[in-house]
Amino acid sequence: MKARDIVKEIMTRKELGNAEFARVLNITPAALWDRLNTKKAKDIPVSTMNEMLAALGYKIAIVPDDTPILDTGFIVGEREEENA
């Protein structure tokens, strides 16, 4: 999954709307939309992703390739079916 799709999926799981999440991040809903819109930027920078994930109760971890990922975790860059 792409980083922005992971953020959107976590927001869905937490039933967190764009306006509410923007308030948590102390940014405008338009700024959040810019971060999550694929037409505005190719992908989210790691520093921004880290900030957004921390606000959602997640973190970025770099692990060896053969490390199992929990069902509640995500892998950036892999197709969804590979992440299942």
N, C-alpha and C positions, 0 to 999 in steps of 0.2 A: 504494500500500500504506500501511497505517497504520504508525506508528513501531514499535509493539510487534511487528507482523508482520515487519517488516524485521529486528529483533533476533532473532526466532525463526528466520527463514530463514538468517541468518548463523550462528547457533548450529548449525543443522542442517548447513550446508555445512562447518563446522569440526568436526562430530561432537562438540559440546560439550554435555554434559548440564546440567540445571538446578543440581544440587548442585555440580558442578565450577565452573560459571560464577559461582554465588553465592560460592564460596570466592575466586575471582579478584577479585570486587568487594568482598570482605570484608563481606558481608551474609549473612543467613540465607537458606536456601532459601525459607522462607515469605515473606520480604521480596521476593525475586525473583519469586515467584509473584504477589504483590500487584501488582508493576510490570507483569507480562505478562498479567494477567487482565483481560479487557475489562469484567467486572462491577465491579471495584474502582475503576477510574478511567477517565475518558473517553479520555485519551491521556497519554503520558509527557511531562513537562516537558522543554524543550530541554536544560537543564543536566543532568538525569538521563540523557537520551538520549546526550548528549555523553560522559558518564562511561562509560556502558555500551558505546558504540561504540569509544571509545578502548581499552577493555579487549579488544575484539575485533579491533583493528587497523584500524578505520575512523574516519572523521571526518565532521563535518557541513560542507557547503560551500553557500554561496548563490551561484548563478550566473545569468546572464541566461537567460530562457526558451528561447532558441534554441540554447543550448549543448548539444552532444551528450553523452550520458551513456554511459560505458563499460558493457560487458556485465556487469562485476563490480560496478557501481554500482546505486543504488536511488533512486527518486523518492518522497518522502513525499506522500501524499494522492492519488495517481493510482491508478486501477484497475490490476490486475496486467497485463492485456493491453496497456495503454498503456505500461507500463514494459518490456515485452519487446523 
